Amino acid sequence: MNSIYYAIKRSVLSDYPLDIEWDDNIIEGVFLTVYENVIEDHSHINNSYYSDGSGGRLILNYLDHYVIICFRFANRLYKLGMNQIADSIYYSMRVRGSIDLFYTSNIGECFMPVHALGTIMDSHAQYGKYFKIYDGCHIGPYSIVGKAPNEWIHPKFGDFVTMLAHSMVFGNSVIGNNV
């Protein structure tokens, strides 16, 4: 696991164009918690891409796995008030994963961005458990012209929702469970 932490750190620091202070004494502990949570999530997904029968898997060669761990890591750091490092991880995830998924998003357990290249996910939408999204999808508010951001209405997704390639959901949309 330690090698995964240092691989993520190396990737983020090489991608991010600004200098940042990265304190391994604090950040590695946060990463360990996030890593264990992701492994636990993956152990509940009945698919060899995510689990191997003995537990969850996290393979950084899989772009989707890089996106998942970076999102969860940046999200946790954001909740701890470490926004500069969260920004750098978000940047690396966005550059390498070609997905716009801001770390303030709230996504339920067992998130699966399946080859989600070119996907844009609204950071204010609500996402349930086992949310699966494919490439070229777009989620966002609708009819924002002349409205302040706090007036924008964002989509809501239930549990076990799959968005297939190039689908879009905007505005005051509610997608229930098992869709």
C-alpha positions, 0 to 999 in steps of 0.5 A, spaced: 500 500 500 505 504 501 508 504 494 501 506 491 501 512 496 508 514 493 506 513 486 500 517 487 504 522 490 509 522 485 504 523 479 500 528 483 507 532 484 509 531 477 502 533 474 501 539 478 504 546 475 504 549 482 509 548 488 505 545 494 507 543 501 506 536 502 507 533 509 507 525 509 506 525 516 499 527 515 497 526 508 499 518 508 495 517 514 489 520 510 491 516 504 491 510 508 484 511 511 481 512 504 485 506 501 482 502 506 475 505 504 476 504 497 478 497 498 472 495 502 468 498 497 471 494 491 470 488 495 462 489 494 462 489 487 462 482 484 466 484 478 473 481 477 475 488 475 474 491 482 475 484 486 478 478 486 474 473 491 478 475 496 477 482 497 477 489 493 483 491 488 486 497 487 490 497 480 493 504 478 494 501 471 487 502 471 485 509 469 478 508 473 481 506 479 486 512 479 480 516 478 476 513 484 482 513 489 484 520 487 477 523 487 476 519 494 483 522 497 482 529 494 474 529 497 477 527 504 483 532 504 477 537 502 473 535 508 479 536 513 480 543 510 487 541 506 484 544 499 491 546 496 493 538 496 486 537 494 486 541 488 493 538 486 490 531 486 484 533 482 488 536 477 492 530 476 485 526 476 482 531 471 489 531 466 490 523 467 483 521 467 479 526 462 474 527 467 471 533 471 469 530 477 470 536 483 472 533 490 467 537 493 462 532 490 458 527 494 458 520 491 455 514 495 459 508 496 462 503 490 462 509 485 464 506 478 467 511 473 467 506 467 472 509 462 469 515 463 473 519 459 470 526 457 465 526 462 463 532 466 459 531 473 456 536 477 459 537 483 452 539 487 448 533 484 447 528 489 449 521 487 447 515 490 451 508 492 453 504 486 453 510 481 456 507 475 458 512 469 461 511 462 464 516 457 462 522 455 456 523 460 454 530 462 451 532 469 449 539 470 444 544 472 440 547 467 437 554 465 443 558 469 443 564 465 441 570 469 441 566 476 446 566 481 449 559 483 445 558 489 439 559 485 441 553 480 437 546 480 442 540 480 440 533 479 439 527 484 441 520 483 438 514 487 442 508 488 444 503 483 444 508 477 448 507 471 449 512 466 451 509 459 456 513 454 454 520 452 448 520 456 446 527 459 442 529 465 440 536 467 437 541 472 431 539 476 431 531 474 430 526 479 433 519 477 430 513 482 434 507 484 436 501 479 435 505 473 
